[in-house]
Amino acid sequence: MRQSTLCLGLLAVAACQGSPSESETAQFALVRVSTPTFPTELIGVSSPPQTITISPPGGGPFSDDITAISSSCGAFTVNAPGLPAVVDETCDVGCPGPPQTICPVACIPDIYDTYSFTATFTPNVAGTITCTIYITGSSASTTLTVSGIGTAPPIEISVSPGSIAFGDVRRNTTSTPVGISVSSIGGSTLSVGSVTASAGFTITSGPTGAYNLAPGGSQPYTLECAPTATGAMSGSFVVTSNDPTHPTVTLPLSCNGIDSNLSITPSPATIPTTRVGEPLVQTIDLSNTGTASMTLESVTFTGTDMALMSAPAAGTVLSAGGGAANAQVSFAATSAESVTGSLVATYDGGQTRTVQVTGQALATAMSVNPDGMVDFGPVCAGQTKDQTFTVIGDADGSFVISALSTPDAPFTVTAPTLPASVAGDGANMVTFDVVAAPTAVGSVQSQVTVTTDIPGGTPDTIMLAVEALDAGVTPSPDSVYFGVAPVQTTTIGQQITLSNCSTTAVQTSNPRIVGTNASEFAIVSTPPQSQIPANGAASWLVVFEAQEVGNEAATFMVDYDGGTASVALTGDGAGSDAGSGTGPAGEKSYYTCSAGHPASLWPIVFAIGFVVRRRRRR
């Protein structure tokens, strides 16, 4: 049987050396996380849930508990049921001795558990949105960077709020103005035909004739109610446009005319728009406009996520001709929401005044593109490579970038003028550049942190890596591990780069894969031209498709002027049920024991980016 002789072949490659003990593995918490591909979606439309699988690294004993999974931005939501969940790999019978010992030739394949969860993409801005998914283990944490593209519908109108209730307004007086916004949220110009309001309601600012709004533009209006008689009245605020789906938008309006000497200001009361996590307090003044004193019997409030903080005591007397008191309403802003409440003042033997109080809290989220692990790849020592980072607000709320940290050499940051304002809904963008300028040969890692004033938010840390190459022609990485994949399943392509760190161009030829298992690897993409300029690079994309269970190895080779470059290729073929896991992820499955883990790792967030190019122990 092939499975019974797998370790014999591995002995020649890696001495079939077992992995570190479980405690060592837990310290590194190295896991493999699949990266989903999200389809392009219209703004406001959700993608089908995409499955993301967390797997052990392969190659020997490993165990960790996944305790929490969360998303850093509003455009991506995760559904991670059944936590905590185990992700592990154990030696089965036939491999005697402690897990860290060398596997005997007759070892039976390992058993492992995976955990799967889903993520959904719902863009609220047009363009590329990048998000970090945080995966917390009992030993350490890691991250996954995902991205999607949002597109705007051709022409679309938005009118907010959806309705206005002015509440009680004294006859022959004017209510407090209420704001309305007409916005173009499509990808093309919105043409507004007319804006009207019913009798009894007055548009006090904003154009009522035809005008155009560019994509992302908005036009503010203010509206007042001025009842001339007592009793309830209703009406509409109507906007016509060239929106093919909603050519006419109608906002219901209501107002109640009353006779009263109790004046309440503002009425209605609109709490200024805030952000989730930033509570606000609204003061409401009560005064007596009559010629006799007035007694307040009670001031009460009902509403969602709002509460009455303070109010005049029962029996408070408001003197004639302007005696006043006030009440305070708090808005907790605990979630993205539009809320409405009612303040009721009872006075002089059961007479009442009702005032509507509204508030809105906007979600605030930042998208940095690229984010997570940013690998500058191979760079010739003495040369530079630049990467531009774009920051947008991918939720309704705006925020301010207050600081960018300074990374270690050889990285430098060119920052915008700080603090820098980032508007919500992708209305603007802020960019900064990071330059890698290595002077000595070797791999270097650092990080840059973006700090904002997002309420309750944590700084976004971008990991940076670069590999500086010596003079001459150098392939990178020097080995590629494709991970564990079910047989007859093609893996995601991995890139192999040939860098020319010399002063003259070199010619490449005859890229090929050789070795016993060469047929299970394939070159699927080649450079557009065979010549690599001085200080330039060329890349090939290679995939792995195991035809049988076990460890497969081959070598990528390409000739160039003066030599041949080679890169070791390895991958593990697993049974058709490999990776199904246990518990939330399914039943246990089997695959062969393989080589060990890396001897050392930089911080865990590099695990995802570097796992495909890790060195196998020898």
C-alpha positions as CSV (number, residue, x, y, z in Angstrom):
1,M,0.0,0.0,0.0
2,R,1.2,3.5,-0.8
3,Q,0.1,4.8,2.6
4,S,2.3,2.3,4.4
5,T,5.4,3.4,2.6
6,L,4.9,7.2,2.6
7,C,7.3,7.9,5.4
8,L,10.0,6.0,3.6
9,G,9.9,8.5,0.8
10,L,9.7,11.3,3.3
11,L,12.8,10.1,5.1
12,A,14.8,10.9,2.0
13,V,13.3,14.4,1.9
14,A,12.9,15.4,5.5
15,A,13.9,12.4,7.6
16,C,10.1,12.1,8.3
17,Q,10.8,14.2,11.3
18,G,7.9,14.8,13.6
19,S,6.6,18.2,14.5
20,P,7.3,20.1,17.7
21,S,5.5,18.9,20.7
22,E,2.0,20.1,21.2
23,S,3.1,22.9,23.6
24,E,5.5,24.2,21.0
25,T,2.9,24.1,18.3
26,A,0.5,25.9,20.5
27,Q,3.0,28.6,21.1
28,F,3.3,29.3,17.4
29,A,-0.5,28.7,16.8
30,L,0.2,28.2,13.0
31,V,-3.0,27.5,11.1
32,R,-3.9,27.6,7.5
33,V,-6.9,29.7,6.5
34,S,-8.6,29.5,3.2
35,T,-9.2,32.8,1.4
36,P,-12.6,33.1,-0.2
37,T,-13.4,35.0,-3.4
38,F,-16.3,37.4,-3.1
39,P,-18.3,38.3,-6.2
40,T,-18.8,41.9,-7.3
41,E,-22.1,43.2,-5.8
42,L,-24.3,46.2,-6.1
43,I,-24.2,48.6,-3.1
44,G,-26.6,47.3,-0.5
45,V,-26.9,43.8,-2.0
46,S,-25.4,40.9,-0.1
47,S,-23.3,38.2,-1.6
48,P,-23.9,34.5,-1.0
49,P,-22.2,33.4,2.2
50,Q,-18.6,32.3,1.4
51,T,-17.1,29.4,3.4
52,I,-13.8,29.9,5.1
53,T,-12.0,26.9,6.6
54,I,-9.4,26.9,9.4
55,S,-7.1,23.9,9.1
56,P,-4.1,22.7,11.0
57,P,-0.8,23.3,9.2
58,G,-0.1,19.7,8.3
59,G,2.9,17.6,9.2
60,G,2.3,16.5,12.8
61,P,0.8,17.1,16.2
62,F,-1.1,20.4,16.6
63,S,-4.0,21.6,18.7
64,D,-5.7,24.9,19.3
65,D,-9.2,26.1,20.2
66,I,-10.8,28.8,18.1
67,T,-12.6,31.0,20.6
68,A,-13.8,34.0,18.6
69,I,-14.0,35.3,15.0
70,S,-14.9,38.9,14.1
71,S,-14.8,41.4,11.3
72,S,-13.1,44.8,11.3
73,C,-15.5,46.6,8.9
74,G,-19.2,47.0,8.1
75,A,-19.1,45.5,4.6
76,F,-18.2,42.0,5.8
77,T,-20.2,40.1,8.4
78,V,-19.2,36.7,9.7
79,N,-21.2,33.8,11.0
80,A,-19.2,31.5,13.2
81,P,-21.4,29.0,15.0
82,G,-20.3,26.5,17.5
83,L,-17.4,28.3,19.1
84,P,-15.2,27.4,20.8
85,A,-14.1,24.8,18.2
86,V,-11.1,22.6,18.1
87,V,-8.6,22.7,15.2
88,D,-6.1,19.9,15.7
89,E,-4.0,17.1,14.2
90,T,-2.9,14.0,16.0
91,C,-0.8,10.9,15.3
92,D,-2.9,7.7,14.8
93,V,-1.9,4.2,15.7
94,G,1.2,2.8,14.2
95,C,3.4,5.9,15.1
96,P,4.6,4.8,18.6
97,G,6.3,7.1,21.0
98,P,5.7,10.7,21.9
99,P,4.3,12.8,19.0
100,Q,7.6,14.7,18.5
101,T,9.6,11.5,17.7
102,I,10.5,10.5,14.1
103,C,7.6,8.6,12.4
104,P,8.5,4.9,11.6
105,V,8.1,3.8,8.0
106,A,4.9,1.9,8.7
107,C,3.1,4.9,10.2
108,I,-0.6,5.3,9.6
109,P,-1.7,8.7,8.4
110,D,-2.6,11.5,10.8
111,I,-6.1,12.5,11.8
112,Y,-7.1,16.2,11.9
113,D,-10.1,18.5,12.6
114,T,-10.9,21.7,10.8
115,Y,-13.5,24.5,11.6
116,S,-15.5,26.3,8.9
117,F,-17.4,29.6,9.1
118,T,-19.0,31.9,6.6
119,A,-18.5,35.6,5.6
120,T,-21.0,37.7,3.7
121,F,-20.1,40.8,1.6
122,T,-22.6,43.7,1.5
123,P,-20.9,46.8,0.0
124,N,-22.1,50.2,0.9
125,V,-19.6,52.1,-1.2
126,A,-18.4,51.7,-4.8
127,G,-14.9,50.3,-5.4
128,T,-12.6,47.8,-3.7
129,I,-13.3,47.3,0.0
130,T,-10.7,45.4,2.1
131,C,-11.4,44.0,5.5
132,T,-9.6,42.1,8.2
133,I,-11.2,39.1,9.8
134,Y,-9.8,38.4,13.3
135,I,-9.4,34.8,14.4
136,T,-8.8,34.3,18.1
137,G,-7.3,31.1,19.4
138,S,-6.8,29.9,22.9
139,S,-3.0,30.2,22.4
140,A,-2.7,33.1,19.9
141,S,-4.5,35.0,17.3
142,T,-4.2,35.4,13.5
143,T,-5.9,37.4,10.8
144,L,-7.3,37.0,7.3
145,T,-7.6,39.8,4.8
146,V,-10.6,39.6,2.5
147,S,-11.8,42.0,-0.2
148,G,-14.7,42.6,-2.5
149,I,-15.8,45.2,-5.1
150,G,-18.9,47.2,-4.7
151,T,-20.7,48.8,-7.7
152,A,-23.2,51.6,-7.8
153,P,-26.6,51.1,-9.6
154,P,-26.8,53.4,-12.7
155,I,-29.2,56.0,-11.2
156,E,-30.7,55.9,-7.7
157,I,-32.2,58.4,-5.3
158,S,-32.2,58.4,-1.6
159,V,-34.4,60.7,0.5
160,S,-34.1,60.7,4.3
161,P,-35.5,60.5,6.9
162,G,-38.3,58.2,5.7
163,S,-41.0,60.3,7.5
164,I,-41.5,63.3,9.7
165,A,-43.8,63.7,12.7
166,F,-43.7,67.3,14.0
167,G,-45.8,66.4,17.0
168,D,-47.8,69.1,18.9
169,V,-47.3,72.6,17.4
170,R,-49.2,75.6,18.8
171,R,-51.7,77.2,16.5
172,N,-50.4,80.2,14.5
173,T,-46.8,79.4,15.4
174,T,-44.0,77.7,13.5
175,S,-42.4,74.4,14.4
176,T,-38.7,73.9,14.8
177,P,-37.2,73.3,11.3
178,V,-36.5,69.6,10.4
179,G,-33.8,68.7,7.9
180,I,-34.3,66.5,4.9
181,S,-31.6,65.2,2.5
182,V,-32.0,64.2,-1.2
183,S,-29.0,62.2,-2.3
184,S,-27.7,60.6,-5.5
185,I,-26.4,57.1,-4.6
186,G,-26.2,55.7,-8.1
187,G,-23.3,55.6,-10.5
188,S,-24.7,58.3,-12.9
189,T,-26.1,61.8,-12.5
190,L,-29.5,62.0,-10.8
191,S,-31.9,64.6,-12.4
192,V,-34.4,65.9,-9.9
193,G,-37.6,67.3,-11.5
194,S,-39.4,68.9,-8.7
195,V,-39.7,69.1,-4.9
196,T,-43.0,70.0,-3.2
197,A,-44.7,69.9,0.2
198,S,-48.4,69.8,1.1
199,A,-50.3,72.8,2.5
200,G,-49.5,73.6,6.1
201,F,-45.9,72.5,5.6
202,T,-43.3,74.9,4.2
203,I,-40.0,74.2,2.5
204,T,-37.8,76.9,4.1
205,S,-34.5,76.1,2.3
206,G,-33.5,74.0,-0.7
207,P,-34.5,74.3,-4.4
208,T,-38.0,73.3,-5.5
209,G,-37.3,73.3,-9.3
210,A,-35.2,71.0,-11.5
211,Y,-31.5,70.4,-10.7
212,N,-28.9,67.7,-11.1
213,L,-26.9,65.7,-8.5
214,A,-23.6,64.0,-9.4
215,P,-23.0,60.5,-8.0
216,G,-22.4,60.8,-4.3
217,G,-23.9,64.3,-4.1
218,S,-26.7,65.5,-1.9
219,Q,-29.0,68.5,-1.5
220,P,-30.2,69.5,2.0
221,Y,-33.7,70.9,2.7
222,T,-35.4,72.2,5.8
223,L,-39.2,71.9,6.4
224,E,-41.5,73.5,8.9
225,C,-45.1,73.0,10.1
226,A,-47.2,76.1,10.7
227,P,-50.8,75.0,11.7
228,T,-53.5,77.7,11.6
229,A,-56.1,75.6,13.4
230,T,-56.2,73.0,16.1
231,G,-56.3,69.3,15.2
232,A,-54.2,66.8,13.4
233,M,-53.1,67.4,9.9
234,S,-51.0,65.3,7.5
235,G,-49.3,65.8,4.2
236,S,-46.3,64.8,2.0
237,F,-42.9,65.9,0.9
238,V,-42.6,64.7,-2.7
239,V,-39.5,64.4,-4.9
240,T,-39.7,63.5,-8.6
241,S,-36.6,62.4,-10.5
242,N,-35.2,60.2,-13.3
243,D,-34.7,57.2,-11.0
244,P,-36.2,54.4,-13.1
245,T,-37.1,52.4,-10.1
246,H,-38.4,55.2,-7.8
247,P,-39.4,58.1,-10.1
248,T,-41.5,59.6,-7.2
249,V,-40.5,59.5,-3.6
250,T,-43.1,60.5,-1.0
251,L,-42.3,61.2,2.6
252,P,-45.3,61.2,5.0
253,L,-45.7,64.3,7.2
254,S,-47.8,64.8,10.2
255,C,-48.5,67.7,12.6
256,N,-51.0,68.4,15.4
257,G,-52.2,72.0,15.9
258,I,-53.0,72.8,19.6
259,D,-53.8,75.8,21.8
260,S,-51.5,75.9,24.7
261,N,-49.5,78.4,26.8
262,L,-46.8,75.8,27.3
263,S,-44.0,76.4,24.8
264,I,-41.5,73.5,24.1
265,T,-38.3,74.2,22.2
266,P,-37.1,72.5,20.1
267,S,-40.3,70.9,18.8
268,P,-39.8,68.5,17.2
269,A,-36.4,67.8,18.8
270,T,-33.7,66.3,16.5
271,I,-30.6,65.1,18.3
272,P,-27.6,65.8,16.1
273,T,-26.5,62.8,14.1
274,T,-23.8,60.9,16.0
275,R,-21.7,57.8,15.6
276,V,-22.2,54.4,17.2
277,G,-20.5,54.5,20.6
278,E,-20.8,58.3,21.0
279,P,-23.9,59.1,23.2
280,L,-25.4,62.5,23.1
281,V,-27.7,64.5,25.3
282,Q,-30.5,66.8,24.1
283,T,-31.9,69.6,26.2
284,I,-35.5,70.5,25.8
285,D,-36.8,73.8,27.2
286,L,-40.3,74.3,28.6
287,S,-41.6,77.8,29.1
288,N,-44.9,79.5,30.0
289,T,-46.1,82.1,27.4
290,G,-49.3,82.9,29.2
291,T,-50.4,85.6,31.6
292,A,-51.0,83.3,34.6
293,S,-48.7,80.9,36.3
294,M,-48.5,77.2,35.2
295,T,-47.9,74.1,37.2
296,L,-46.0,71.1,35.7
297,E,-47.5,67.9,36.9
298,S,-45.1,65.5,35.2
299,V,-42.6,65.1,32.3
300,T,-42.3,61.6,31.0
301,F,-40.5,60.0,28.0
302,T,-40.8,56.8,26.0
303,G,-38.4,55.7,23.2
304,T,-35.9,53.2,22.0
305,D,-32.2,53.6,23.1
306,M,-33.2,56.9,24.6
307,A,-34.0,57.9,28.2
308,L,-35.1,60.8,30.3
309,M,-32.0,62.0,32.2
310,S,-33.5,64.8,34.1
311,A,-36.9,66.6,34.3
312,P,-38.7,69.2,36.4
313,A,-40.1,67.8,39.6
314,A,-43.8,67.3,39.9
315,G,-45.4,70.5,41.0
316,T,-42.8,72.8,39.5
317,V,-44.5,76.2,38.9
318,L,-43.6,78.2,35.7
319,S,-44.3,81.9,36.4
320,A,-46.4,84.0,34.0
321,G,-44.7,85.6,31.0
322,G,-41.7,83.4,30.5
323,G,-41.2,81.1,33.5
324,A,-39.0,78.2,32.3
325,A,-37.5,74.8,33.1
326,N,-35.8,72.1,31.1
327,A,-35.6,68.4,30.6
328,Q,-32.7,66.3,29.2
329,V,-33.0,63.3,27.0
330,S,-30.0,61.0,26.4
331,F,-29.4,59.0,23.3
332,A,-27.2,55.9,24.0
333,A,-26.2,55.3,20.3
334,T,-25.4,51.7,21.0
335,S,-26.0,50.5,17.4
336,A,-26.5,51.9,13.9
337,E,-30.1,53.1,14.0
338,S,-32.6,55.8,13.6
339,V,-34.7,56.1,16.7
340,T,-37.8,58.0,17.7
341,G,-39.2,58.9,21.1
342,S,-41.9,61.1,22.7
343,L,-41.6,63.5,25.5
344,V,-45.0,64.2,27.2
345,A,-45.4,67.2,29.5
346,T,-48.6,67.2,31.7
347,Y,-49.7,70.5,33.3
348,D,-52.6,72.4,34.8
349,G,-55.1,69.7,35.6
350,G,-54.2,67.1,32.9
351,Q,-53.4,69.2,29.8
352,T,-50.6,67.6,27.8
353,R,-48.0,68.6,25.2
354,T,-46.2,65.9,23.2
355,V,-42.9,66.4,21.4
356,Q,-41.2,64.0,19.1
357,V,-37.5,63.4,19.7
358,T,-35.5,61.7,17.0
359,G,-31.9,60.6,16.8
360,Q,-29.6,58.8,14.4
361,A,-26.4,56.9,15.0
362,L,-24.1,56.0,12.1
363,A,-21.9,53.0,11.9
364,T,-18.2,53.9,11.4
365,A,-15.7,51.5,9.8
366,M,-12.4,51.8,8.0
367,S,-11.2,49.9,5.0
368,V,-7.4,50.0,4.2
369,N,-6.4,48.6,0.9
370,P,-4.1,46.6,0.9
371,D,-4.4,45.5,4.5
372,G,-3.3,42.6,6.8
373,M,0.0,41.1,5.5
374,V,1.7,43.2,2.7
375,D,4.7,41.4,1.3
376,F,6.8,43.6,-0.9
377,G,8.4,40.5,-2.2
378,P,12.0,40.3,-3.4
379,V,13.8,43.7,-3.8
380,C,17.4,44.1,-4.9
381,A,19.5,45.4,-2.1
382,G,20.1,49.1,-2.8
383,Q,16.8,49.4,-4.7
384,T,13.4,50.6,-3.6
385,K,9.8,49.5,-4.0
386,D,6.7,51.6,-3.3
387,Q,3.3,50.6,-2.1
388,T,0.3,53.0,-1.9
389,F,-2.3,52.4,0.7
390,T,-5.9,53.8,0.4
391,V,-8.1,54.5,3.4
392,I,-11.9,54.9,2.9
393,G,-14.9,54.9,5.2
394,D,-17.0,51.8,4.3
395,A,-19.9,52.7,6.5
396,D,-22.1,55.8,6.9
397,G,-20.1,57.6,9.6
398,S,-17.0,59.7,9.1
399,F,-13.8,59.5,11.1
400,V,-10.3,61.1,11.4
401,I,-7.0,59.5,11.0
402,S,-5.0,60.8,13.9
403,A,-1.7,59.0,13.6
404,L,0.5,56.7,11.4
405,S,3.2,54.9,13.2
406,T,6.8,54.8,11.9
407,P,7.9,51.4,10.8
408,D,11.4,50.0,11.3
409,A,14.0,50.3,8.6
410,P,14.2,49.6,5.7
411,F,10.5,50.8,5.5
412,T,9.5,54.5,5.5
413,V,6.1,56.1,5.4
414,T,5.0,59.2,3.5
415,A,2.0,60.3,5.4
416,P,-0.7,62.8,4.5
417,T,-1.2,65.9,6.6
418,L,-2.6,64.7,9.9
419,P,-5.2,64.7,11.3
420,A,-6.9,63.7,8.0
421,S,-10.7,63.5,7.7
422,V,-12.3,60.4,6.0
423,A,-15.9,60.8,5.0
424,G,-18.5,58.0,5.3
425,D,-19.8,56.0,2.4
426,G,-16.6,56.2,0.5
427,A,-17.1,59.9,-0.3
428,N,-13.4,60.6,-0.2
429,M,-10.2,58.7,0.3
430,V,-6.9,59.3,2.1
431,T,-3.7,57.7,0.8
432,F,-0.2,57.2,2.2
433,D,2.8,55.4,0.8
434,V,5.3,53.0,2.3
435,V,8.7,52.5,0.6
436,A,10.9,49.5,1.2
437,A,14.6,50.4,0.6
438,P,16.7,47.5,1.9
439,T,20.4,47.9,2.0
440,A,21.5,44.5,3.3
441,V,20.6,41.0,2.1
442,G,18.0,39.1,4.1
443,S,14.3,39.1,5.1
444,V,13.0,42.0,7.1
445,Q,9.6,42.5,8.7
446,S,8.0,45.5,10.4
447,Q,4.5,47.1,10.7
448,V,2.7,50.4,10.4
449,T,-0.3,51.2,12.5
450,V,-3.2,53.4,11.5
451,T,-4.9,55.1,14.5
452,T,-8.3,56.8,14.2
453,D,-11.0,58.4,16.3
454,I,-13.6,55.6,15.5
455,P,-15.5,55.2,18.8
456,G,-14.3,51.9,20.5
457,G,-12.1,51.1,17.5
458,T,-8.7,49.6,17.7
459,P,-5.8,50.8,15.5
460,D,-5.4,48.9,12.2
461,T,-2.0,47.2,12.0
462,I,-0.5,46.4,8.6
463,M,2.3,43.9,8.6
464,L,5.2,44.6,6.2
465,A,7.8,42.2,4.8
466,V,10.5,42.4,2.2
467,E,13.3,40.1,1.1
468,A,16.4,41.9,0.0
469,L,18.5,40.1,-2.6
470,D,22.2,40.1,-3.3
471,A,23.7,40.9,-6.7
472,G,23.0,38.4,-9.5
473,V,19.9,36.4,-10.4
474,T,17.9,34.9,-7.5
475,P,14.7,32.9,-7.4
476,S,12.3,33.4,-4.6
477,P,11.0,31.8,-2.6
478,D,13.6,29.0,-2.5
479,S,10.8,26.5,-1.8
480,V,7.0,26.4,-2.0
481,Y,4.7,24.2,0.0
482,F,1.1,23.9,-1.4
483,G,-0.4,22.5,1.8
484,V,-2.7,19.6,2.1
485,A,-5.2,19.2,-0.8
486,P,-7.7,16.4,-1.7
487,V,-6.5,14.3,-4.6
488,Q,-7.5,15.6,-8.0
489,T,-8.2,19.0,-6.7
490,T,-6.2,22.0,-8.0
491,T,-4.8,24.3,-5.4
492,I,-4.6,28.1,-5.7
493,G,-1.6,29.2,-7.7
494,Q,1.6,30.2,-6.0
495,Q,4.0,32.7,-7.5
496,I,7.7,32.0,-8.2
497,T,9.8,35.1,-9.0
498,L,13.2,35.4,-10.6
499,S,14.9,38.7,-9.7
500,N,17.7,40.2,-11.7
501,C,19.8,42.2,-9.3
502,S,22.6,42.8,-11.9
503,T,23.4,45.8,-14.0
504,T,22.5,44.2,-17.4
505,A,19.4,42.4,-18.7
506,V,19.3,38.6,-18.7
507,Q,17.5,36.2,-21.0
508,T,15.3,33.4,-19.5
509,S,14.3,30.1,-21.3
510,N,12.9,26.7,-20.8
511,P,10.8,27.0,-17.6
512,R,9.9,23.5,-16.5
513,I,9.0,21.2,-13.6
514,V,11.1,18.1,-13.1
515,G,11.2,15.3,-10.6
516,T,9.4,12.1,-9.7
517,N,6.1,13.9,-9.1
518,A,6.5,16.6,-11.8
519,S,3.2,15.7,-13.4
520,E,1.3,16.8,-10.3
521,F,2.5,20.4,-10.6
522,A,1.9,22.7,-13.5
523,I,3.0,26.1,-14.7
524,V,-0.2,28.0,-15.5
525,S,1.1,31.5,-16.1
526,T,4.4,32.8,-17.6
527,P,6.0,36.3,-17.9
528,P,4.9,38.3,-21.0
529,Q,8.5,38.4,-22.2
530,S,11.6,36.3,-21.7
531,Q,14.0,39.1,-20.9
532,I,14.4,40.5,-17.4
533,P,15.8,44.0,-17.3
534,A,18.4,45.1,-14.8
535,N,16.9,45.3,-11.3
536,G,13.8,43.8,-12.7
537,A,11.9,40.6,-12.1
538,A,9.7,38.0,-13.8
539,S,7.1,35.6,-12.3
540,W,5.6,32.3,-13.0
541,L,2.4,30.9,-11.4
542,V,2.4,27.2,-10.4
543,V,-0.4,25.0,-9.1
544,F,-0.5,21.6,-7.5
545,E,-3.0,18.7,-8.1
546,A,-2.2,15.5,-6.2
547,Q,-3.2,12.3,-8.0
548,E,-2.8,10.1,-5.0
549,V,-2.6,10.3,-1.2
550,G,0.9,11.3,0.1
551,N,3.7,13.8,0.0
552,E,4.6,14.9,-3.5
553,A,7.8,16.7,-4.5
554,A,9.2,18.2,-7.6
555,T,11.4,21.1,-8.7
556,F,10.7,24.2,-10.7
557,M,13.6,25.2,-13.0
558,V,14.3,28.0,-15.4
559,D,17.5,28.7,-17.4
560,Y,19.0,32.2,-17.6
561,D,22.1,33.7,-19.0
562,G,24.9,32.1,-16.9
563,G,22.9,29.6,-14.9
564,T,19.7,27.8,-13.9
565,A,17.4,28.7,-11.1
566,S,15.5,26.1,-9.1
567,V,12.7,26.1,-6.5
568,A,11.6,23.1,-4.5
569,L,7.9,22.2,-4.7
570,T,6.0,20.1,-2.2
571,G,2.4,19.3,-1.4
572,D,0.4,16.7,0.4
573,G,-2.4,14.8,-1.3
574,A,-5.2,13.8,1.0
575,G,-8.2,11.5,0.8
576,S,-11.4,12.9,-0.8
577,D,-12.8,13.7,2.7
578,A,-9.7,15.5,3.8
579,G,-10.3,18.6,5.8
580,S,-13.9,17.9,6.7
581,G,-12.9,17.9,10.4
582,T,-15.1,17.1,13.4
583,G,-17.7,18.8,15.4
584,P,-18.9,21.9,13.6
585,A,-16.8,21.0,10.6
586,G,-17.8,17.4,10.1
587,E,-16.2,14.0,10.5
588,K,-12.5,13.2,11.0
589,S,-10.4,12.5,7.9
590,Y,-7.0,11.1,7.1
591,Y,-3.9,12.2,5.3
592,T,-0.3,11.2,5.4
593,C,2.3,12.3,7.9
594,S,4.6,14.8,6.4
595,A,7.6,17.0,7.3
596,G,7.8,19.2,10.3
597,H,7.0,22.9,10.9
598,P,9.3,25.8,10.4
599,A,12.0,26.1,12.9
600,S,11.0,29.7,13.7
601,L,8.3,32.1,12.9
602,W,7.8,35.9,13.0
603,P,4.5,37.1,14.6
604,I,1.5,34.9,14.0
605,V,-0.1,37.4,11.6
606,F,2.5,36.3,9.0
607,A,1.3,32.7,9.1
608,I,-1.3,33.1,6.5
609,G,0.8,35.1,4.1
610,F,3.9,32.9,4.4
611,V,2.5,29.4,5.0
612,V,2.7,28.6,1.3
613,R,6.4,29.4,1.2
614,R,7.6,28.0,4.5
615,R,10.7,25.8,4.6
616,R,10.3,22.2,5.3
617,R,12.6,20.9,8.0
618,R,15.6,18.9,6.8
